[in-house]
């Protein structure tokens, strides 16, 4: 590589990075780890009095699932009544009772203002419970503690990210830090978008498909709070990582492993891999797979745009 290359000139013009011994690196790492851990602990303690709001956020996708499926249950009852009347048959008293209760309390149930919600299954006949279940005495509290830890990591993330960057950034050149400043906000934005997509869309609608596949005469859908929390964190975390696809494509291009032309040429294989990944990381149903594969296809298109722009930018730098 010629010495007049812009990147080489920039690196040579920078001040020499300060040298630290191995022991100094360990002391620096230990100090920043303790400060980051302290920030997380403070955030956990601050969240402990807010058990109700934290758990309401946790179970919101389940509430959305209930609100999506409850109107379908009313439609089923209405269809059953209409079919019986059309055939000249007597309507079952339980069906009429369930339909009357559901129609009278529909707005309160869907808005979450109905009292004594633990008795809704008995009164409405709807086989899906309104709330989650605790399978043992510690299930609810342990789930809350794990959720508080995750929330605390989110709350304390600015402090944690700052200390991580202060430790890593001290050993980087100016142009390397510029690359981080350029792409890190984009990475965070994609991560947050993926998590929110999993929280608002993928989780409630994929679970809804699975619930509709169950026969209430044979299987009753009951979700424990611990199992639901594990599924929620796994799915939202997976969606957050999946949404990093454009950045992965750009990184592969920057390292020279795959070119923009290579991404375009192998689009069929890429689409196949996307659907395979979607099938592996989601519940075993086609709706969940499509809910994950669809944004991945859009992200693949975004990645093609970024690699195309990156190719043009690299061409300008080389020409300079």
Protein Blocks (a to p, Z undefined) as FASTA:
>chain_A
ZZklmklmmmmmpccdddddfklmmmmmmmmmmmmmmmmmmmmmmmmmmmmmmmmmmmmm
mmmmmmmmmmmmmmmmmmmmmmmmmnopacdfklmmmmmmmmmmmmmmmnopaghkllmm
mmnopabdfbdcdfbfklmmmmmmmmmmmmmmmmmmmmmmmmmmmmmmmmpcfklmmmmm
mmmmmmmmmmmmmmmmmmmmmmmmmmmmmmmmpcfkloccdddfklmmmmmmmmmmmmmm
mmmmmmmmmmmmmnomacfklmmmmmmmmmmmmmmmmmmmpccdfklmmmmmmmmmmmmm
mmmmmmmmmmmmmmmmmmZZ
